Amino acid sequence: MQNRNTTAVSMLATLGYPLPCIRKALHKLTGLSQPELARRLGVSRPTVTATIDGSRSSNEIKSAIAEAFEVPVEVLFEPKPKLPEA
């Protein structure tokens, strides 16, 4: 069974919202600020911001962020499509 955060992410994705916007919306939904999230994860706020914006791709941090928001990592951070081999 999905929790309300997972349901919200799925609904926003269905409506066509880009994932970085959805990840930012989770801060409002959960009341968990980026500085507080960074403290919980033991990383800097810029690291959290870069991961949420998609410019950083640490699987460990992605997993920790998804866990903090109680959303499956594969829903919150889609894997980048693989390029076809030549």
C-alpha positions as CSV (number, residue, x, y, z in Angstrom):
1,M,0.0,0.0,0.0
2,Q,1.3,3.5,-0.9
3,N,1.7,6.2,1.7
4,R,0.5,9.7,1.0
5,N,3.9,11.0,-0.1
6,T,4.2,8.2,-2.7
7,T,0.6,8.9,-3.9
8,A,1.4,12.6,-4.2
9,V,4.5,12.0,-6.2
10,S,2.7,9.6,-8.5
11,M,-0.2,12.1,-9.1
12,L,2.2,15.0,-9.8
13,A,4.2,12.8,-12.3
14,T,0.9,11.8,-14.0
15,L,0.1,15.5,-14.4
16,G,3.4,16.0,-16.1
17,Y,5.4,17.8,-13.4
18,P,9.2,17.3,-13.8
19,L,10.9,15.2,-11.1
20,P,13.0,18.1,-9.7
21,C,9.8,20.1,-9.1
22,I,8.2,17.1,-7.5
23,R,11.2,16.6,-5.2
24,K,11.0,20.2,-4.2
25,A,7.3,19.9,-3.5
26,L,8.0,17.2,-0.9
27,H,9.6,19.7,1.4
28,K,6.3,21.6,1.6
29,L,4.3,18.4,1.9
30,T,6.4,16.9,4.7
31,G,7.5,20.1,6.4
32,L,11.1,18.9,6.2
33,S,13.4,21.7,5.0
34,Q,16.5,21.2,3.0
35,P,18.7,22.3,5.9
36,E,17.0,19.9,8.3
37,L,17.2,17.1,5.7
38,A,20.9,17.8,5.3
39,R,21.4,17.6,9.1
40,R,19.6,14.3,9.3
41,L,21.7,12.9,6.5
42,G,25.0,14.3,7.8
43,V,25.7,16.2,4.5
44,S,25.7,19.8,3.5
45,R,22.6,21.6,2.3
46,P,24.3,22.2,-1.1
47,T,24.7,18.5,-1.5
48,V,21.0,17.9,-0.8
49,T,20.0,20.7,-3.2
50,A,22.3,19.4,-6.0
51,T,20.8,15.9,-5.5
52,I,17.2,17.1,-5.5
53,D,17.9,19.3,-8.6
54,G,19.4,16.3,-10.4
55,S,22.9,17.7,-10.8
56,R,24.5,15.2,-8.4
57,S,24.0,11.5,-8.6
58,S,25.1,9.8,-5.4
59,N,23.0,6.7,-5.0
60,E,23.6,6.7,-1.3
61,I,22.3,10.2,-0.9
62,K,19.4,9.6,-3.2
63,S,18.4,6.6,-1.1
64,A,18.7,8.5,2.1
65,I,16.5,11.4,0.7
66,A,13.9,9.0,-0.5
67,E,13.9,7.2,2.8
68,A,13.5,10.5,4.7
69,F,10.5,11.4,2.5
70,E,9.1,7.8,2.8
71,V,9.0,7.4,-1.0
72,P,10.7,4.6,-3.0
73,V,13.9,5.8,-4.5
74,E,13.0,4.5,-8.0
75,V,9.9,6.8,-7.8
76,L,11.7,9.8,-6.6
77,F,14.9,9.4,-8.7
78,E,14.2,7.7,-12.0
79,P,17.3,6.0,-13.5
80,K,18.8,7.8,-16.4
81,P,18.0,6.1,-19.7
82,K,20.9,4.1,-21.0
83,L,22.3,5.1,-24.4
84,P,22.1,2.4,-27.0
85,E,25.4,0.6,-27.7
86,A,27.0,1.3,-31.1
